[in-house]
Every structure is written in structure tokens, then in C-alpha cells.
Amino acid sequence: MKKFRILILLLTIGLFLNCSKDSDDNQNGGIDKSANLLATGASAGDILSNTTFTTLLIEAAYVDGFRPTMETMNNFETYLRDRTFKEDIQVVYRQLPSPNEETLTLQEIGDLESENRTEYNDGETLAIYIYFTDAPSDSDDEDEGIVTLGAVYRNTSMVIHESVVRQLANQSSLITISDVETSTLNHEFGHLFGLVDLGSEMVNNHEDPDAENHCDVAGCLMRAELQFGGGMMGVLEKSKTSKGVAVPTLDPECILDLQNNGGR
């Protein structure tokens, strides 16, 4: 059975301190970027509530040819509205050239964000950057069947390895690209929500002792791995209907954590 990792590596703030120490980087062009260069989960409460920030602006940057499907983005917006109190959610798309790399490290992904990101927190608008790339993670191990679908690396930054997402989806005639995209995108944003114990404190302990910052409840969206074959893929295929598949959702413990931190 192959196991495909949604997220194993969570970046600590130290990895990108070299990027954020320089005041010129933080305020390039008069834009204060400091609030968007914090640790994962630092903005969880602001994302979930509608108090300090009333608008959630998603900058979806994608390599040419790897734009997420409209179905996925509609599912994603529904997920945000179901779990947050944000009433104004906007998505802007930016097409980017390929970095022309065989693999990407998180440091390289962060560097690309610094070059290409255009939206930052401004007044009552909280900005999120999502990069859909054509390159896999440098930490993948194909011999072991371990690949990374996505990762979060700052409080408002995440990457989706879109080429890998599509490769996995194409291995099944029943699972669509949107099924894998939606599962991955919602999982990674769950970490920006502060799950599990990354900024949204656990009401009850449900962190997987073998996978830090991931849920131990079977079937939860915030599990560390999607198992394709006899695992997750099998579950999705068995639940396939004319309307699609039942992608993973947050379990009651994760939802309770979000509600405790200002979410729905």
C-alpha cells in the first residue's frame, strides 16, 4: 500500500528568519509584510473570526497549466464559509512561469513567494498566499511511495504540489483531480486555522502521538497521511456516487477546537 503524505514537514519560524529580518523585505515598496511572515497558526483566530479582519483575500498563484479546478475552488470557498465567520471571501488568480526545477525545497518555495506574492494584509483585509506548483517536494521518496501533496510554511502561506496531485488522481478512474485537490487544500488550510494545536488550542487531546500537529481520529481531514489503495482511495471509491465522492471532513474534535478559537 502506498502512503501519500499531505503534510509531514511544518515549518518553524526559524527557517525563514533570514527573509524576515531585513526591514527592506518587510516593507518593500511601502508594503508592511511583517504580519504575513509569522509562524504557522499565528493568524488562526483572525482567519476564523470576523472581528479584526472582515475580508479574506486568497491569492491563488499557479504555474501555467496547473491552475486548480473551478470545482475545487468552489468546494474550498464552501469549506471556508462553513468553518469561519468571514462574510467577504475573495479569490484572485495569478499565472506564473514554471521555476523549471525538478524538485523544490520549502526554502525555495518561500523565496518564490517573496518574488511573486502581491497581496498582503491591508486594513481589514487578511491575505493568504497559495502556490500551486509543477514541481514535487525535495523530501519525496518514490521508492517508499511517500510523496508530499502540500505544506504550510508561514501563517498565511501554503503550497500545493499540483503535479503530484494530478499524478495521483490519474491513477484511478473513479477519483477526480478535484477530489484530491479539495482534500489537500482543505487539509493544509486546516493548519492555517491552527489545527492541530498550532494556534487553535485543543479542547480535548486528539493529536496523533506519531505525527505532530495532526489528528488521531480515524477518517478526519487532519490525519497526517492519505492512504491510496486499500486506504483512503479505497474509501473514496466505495463512496463514489453520481454526485462525486465523499472527501474527508473535519471530525468533531477539530471543529470544537475551531469554535473555541472564534470559528464556526
Secondary structure, DSSP 8 states (H G I E B T S, - for coil): -EEEES------GGGGHHHHS-HHHHTGGG---GGGSS-TTTTHHHHH-SSS--EEEEEEEEETT----HHHHHHHHHHHHHH---SEEEEEEEEE-----SSB-HHHHHHHHHHH-----BTTEEEEEEEEESS-BTT-BGGGTB-B-EEEEETTEEEEEHHHHHHHHTT-SSS-HHHHHHHHHHHHHHHHTTTTTTSS--SS--B-TTSTTSB-STTBTT-SEEEETTTHHHHHHHT-BTTB----B--HHHHHHHHHTT--
